[in-house]
Amino acid sequence: MVTPLRSRLGHGRVIGPGGVNGAGETADRTTGSYHRIENILLFGNVQVTTQAIAEALDKGTGVSFFTRNGRFRGALRSSSGKNVELRLAQYGAYKDHGRSLELAKATVRTKVRNGLEVVARYEGRDTASDLTPELRAVMEAQIVGLEAATNAAELDGYEGAAAKAYFEALMKFNRSEFAWPGRVKHPATDPINALLSLAYTLVIEELNGMVEGVGLDPAIGFLHEVDGSRPTMALDLMEPFRHPVCDRFVMAAVNRGMFRAEDFAARDDHGGLVLEPGAMRRFFEGYEEWMQAGSEGSFRRALQREVEKVGAALRDGGEWVPFGWPAVSEAVVGEEVAA
């Protein structure tokens, strides 16, 4: 299988069929063969020629637009046709409260279990940690408690309690220069939260493209509230991947000193932080390596399988078994706990 390539270009550049540079002239081509590019993610004021857009659409390559700080603006994708039967099954599951709640519970249950596995992995590598068993007990209690939830709002409460305990446990293994103030978003006001939010954004957008590609309705999910303005299905599918994929990548990056305080700049008067262009490039390069490691067993391939699995479960009415970690072969990108 050809490994897909993501092209992520810096702030203020122009992309055309011939290449890209800061002056709007054709320059070096993106790394790899053009036919292998699956998605182009543009951050900031990147100018795209109509010829480049047309060629991307002709080849089925998505073009996604983000603000400088990583907020998703929108995307251009070619029409791949709608899988009507699959969408009808998706809508039917959404309207069926019992089925919808079952799918949402499976998602949260697996997310918390994956979080426990991540913490256990760090504990095994750092026996000197003062991590107390109470935090793991809190997470385990949420797995038991969520079975009693009667709606998504109650389920969200169990998920929130588990996430709070998880991050408290995880950050005991933070060996970087950056302090952890707790999970902060919209905007992220510290380096670690800024990196986490960026990683989450990238994976959600990857999933969203795959969701649309198989014909599912990206606006209809089962865990997150459906409001028509966000990719709810991708958000749902993302949850089991947050801890083992995004959080571990960010922890590896900061513990290995990939980023320094000077790599971050304030984006506005609200204290939100963004990566400087050079640091952003390092982030993308590290993310791409992390997602592709292992080829057929890579995290990116796991994302695609997840979308295919949920499609099959909806179409056939079968059990939904979300991504459980560890479940893919990984080439080591970096030790999460710095020596």
C-alpha positions, 0 to 999 in steps of 0.5 A: 500500500502506498503510504499517504503524504500530507503536505503542510505548508507554512504561513504566507506561502503560495501553492500552485501546480509547480510548487511553492515558495514565499514569493508566489513563484514556483519552487521546490515541490512538496516531498514525495510524488504528487499522486501520493498526496492525500490531503493538503492542510493550509495554515494561515494566509496561504494562497492557492491557485485555482489550477492547484485546487482544480488538480487536487479536486480532480485527483481526490485530494482534500484541501483544508484551511486552518487559521494560523493557530490551528482553528479549522475554517473549512475544506474543499473536497471532490464529490465522491458520491453519497452512500445512501444506504449507509447514511440511512442506517446512520440516521436510523441509529442516531434516531434510535436512542438505545442504539445511539447510547450503546455506540456512545458508551462503547466510545467512552468505555474504550477511551478510558481503557486506552487512557489506563493503558497509556498511564500503565505504559508510563508507570512501567518506564518510570518506577520512581514516580509518585503516582498514586493508585487513587487516580487509576481507581477514579478512571476505573470507577468511571468505566463501571459507572458509565453503564448506568448513564441514560443519555449523552449528557450523563455519559459526558460527566463520566468521561470528564471525571475520567479525563481529569484523573487521566491528565493528572496521572499523565502529567506526573511523567512530564519531564519538560520545561513546561508547567501543566496548568490542567487542560485548557482550550479555546484558547490554549494558554500554555505550550503543552495544551497548545500542542495537544490542541493542534494534534487533536485538530490534525487527527480530527481532520484526517478522520473527517476526510475519511468519514466523507470518503466512505459516504457517512454524514460527517455531521451526525454522531452519537456522543457529541452533540449534533449542531450542524457546525462541526464534524460530529462523527469525526469527533466521536471516532477521535475519542479512543485515539486521543490518549494513545496517539495524540497525547503520547506524541506530544509527551514524547516531543516535549520530554525530548526537548523538541520545543522550547519556550521561544517556539511559542508566540501569543496569538491574541490578547486572550493569551492563546499560544501558537507555534512559530513557523519553524517550530510548526514545521518540526511539529508537522514532520514529527507528527507525520513520522508518528502517524506513518510508523509501522506501515500497515500497522500505522496509526493512520491505517488504524484511523482508516480501519476505524471509519470502515468498522463503524460504517460496517457496524451501522450498515449491518447493525452489529456491535461497535468495537472501537480502537483499543490500544495497544493494537498496532505495531509501532516503530519507536519515534521517541521515548516518552519519558526522557532520560 
